[in-house]
Amino acid sequence: MGNHPAETYHRIRRIVFCTYNDPKRGPAVAKKFLEGYRNKLGHEGYVGLKAELAFYDRHKDDYGLTVAGDMGEHADFSGVLDHRACRFDVTTTLAFKTWDEFEPFLGQGVRYKIALLNHNTFELTEVLDLGFKRCADCADGFLIPCVTLMSENRNSHGESSWSNDQLLVDICTCCHTYVEQARHTHHWMFTNQEMVEAAMDIEDAEQTSRGTSDVLDQHNLAIYKYFRREFNDRLMAVAEHGYSVDEPSTGGGHWAMQMVFKNKAVADNLPNEIKCTSEL
Ligand SMILES: [Zn+2]
């Protein structure tokens, strides 16, 4: 089994920030490490991590930043803004000019800000509120971007093509309709269901750990951060397309996008599943 780029970023990020905060090595060595990983990270990954490091380096005292993004955390950093706890996500890709199209979203969840850095100078441009578009169908809800993991692609003979698709959809917080925005394909980006099934097939103890909830949480978080960085700054959730059995005696059930990760900023406003068709 190989690594998809989401896992690579997650691993390198951890190494770079551990190095930064290690008194024996420190910021200069961390920056050198980042340059060394440049090819491995790819362009988007390199720029993303460089922006995170620049924000932390220059503003850790202003905002009391601590590095987040591992188990149980989803934002890049946690810190303090105007004497209140706050989470920060860092981006360089957001088109600042289009910001007016989005309304600030003040959900019930934790306070959440986007730190926008200039993609050439890596200087902080602005700290922004999270914002989303209004739903055109109901006019009451916000459209929350979500990535849906699809099961393994197969050709017409049922043979595996060793890839999975991922669907970017906007989900309305009010009427729960979904609108497809884009489709991507990656190798090694399995669904949670496939991870659990693979773990059950393999008896080796180390391999079996692949299906545990901690491993799945890490998997979903890595995918979330990867898609947010590469494809949509406002991404808030990871879902999985699958069949839910409602009647165990008959096997009757329904197809749905089941949420496997929700950003806490919108968790109360997103349903746990969106019913959909068997083919997406
Ligand atoms: Zn709606």
Residues whose N, C-alpha, C, O or C-beta is under 5 A from the ligand:
A	BS01	ZN	C135 D137 C138 A139 G141 C172 C174 C175 H176
